[in-house]
């Protein structure tokens, strides 16, 4: 699960950067944002489960 969250985070950051710097692919900004949010939620779920 950790590897998946890290991979999603990296892909999300790359897509965010591409969306910001290349205006022609503006939809990548939104896709990257969604992927980063999913990665953060996955990390939070893992963190909460570890605490209990």
C-alpha positions as CSV (number, residue, x, y, z in Angstrom):
1,X,0.0,0.0,0.0
2,X,2.9,2.3,0.7
3,X,4.4,1.8,-2.7
4,X,1.1,2.5,-4.4
5,X,0.6,5.8,-2.4
6,X,4.1,7.0,-3.2
7,X,3.7,6.1,-6.9
8,X,0.4,8.0,-7.0
9,X,1.9,11.0,-5.3
10,X,4.8,11.1,-7.7
11,X,2.6,10.7,-10.8
12,X,0.2,13.4,-9.4
13,X,3.0,15.9,-8.8
14,X,4.4,15.3,-12.3
15,X,1.0,15.8,-13.8
16,X,0.4,19.0,-11.8
17,X,3.7,20.4,-13.0
18,X,2.9,19.5,-16.6
19,X,-0.5,21.1,-16.2
20,X,1.0,24.3,-14.8
21,X,3.8,24.7,-17.4
22,X,2.0,23.5,-20.5
23,X,-1.3,25.3,-20.9
24,X,-2.3,23.0,-23.8
25,X,-2.7,20.1,-21.4
26,X,-4.6,22.0,-18.7
27,X,-6.7,18.9,-17.9
28,X,-3.6,17.2,-16.5
29,X,-3.7,19.8,-13.7
30,X,-7.0,18.4,-12.6
31,X,-6.0,14.8,-13.0
32,X,-2.8,15.4,-11.1
33,X,-4.8,17.1,-8.3
34,X,-7.2,14.2,-8.0
35,X,-4.3,11.7,-7.9
36,X,-2.5,13.6,-5.2
37,X,-5.7,13.8,-3.1
38,X,-6.2,10.0,-3.5
39,X,-2.5,9.4,-2.5
40,X,-2.9,11.6,0.6
41,X,-6.2,9.8,1.6
42,X,-4.5,6.4,1.2
43,X,-1.6,7.6,3.4
44,X,-4.0,8.9,6.0
45,X,-5.9,5.7,6.1
46,X,-2.7,3.7,6.6
47,X,-1.6,6.1,9.3
48,X,-4.9,5.9,11.2
49,X,-5.0,2.1,11.0
50,X,-1.5,1.9,12.3
51,X,-2.5,4.0,15.4
52,X,-5.3,1.7,16.4
